Amino acid sequence: MKVIVNHTLSRADALQCSKEILEHLRRQHATSITSVVEVWTDYKSDFSFRYRNMSITGNIFVNENNIEISGRLPMAAMLFNGIIEDTIKREAAAMLGNCKKSV
């Protein structure tokens, strides 16, 4: 799975906003998402979590003009790959659009 979401923020602002994406998803799907682990190094995150007992792992890269979210889905989720990508893209775009630019 690979999702690219464009932004008009500075890279630093996009980074700050991107750090909230998994937390937002965890709150929104509190009964389904567990065991969230996220490690940031510069502009890259390695993450993992369990969604309805399926392991999801991936990365978030914050670039100058976009963020790239890639992940490995279990076989059981592959039928829903398009829906999952669309949902992540929509949620991430909304979050980036609502982020405040630093002055």
Secondary structure, 3 states (H helix, E strand, C coil): CEEEEECCCCHHHHHHHHCCHHHHHHHHCCCCEEEEEEEEECCEEEEEEEECCEEEEEEEEECCCEEEEEEECCHHHHHHHHHHHHHHHHHHHHHHHHCCCCC
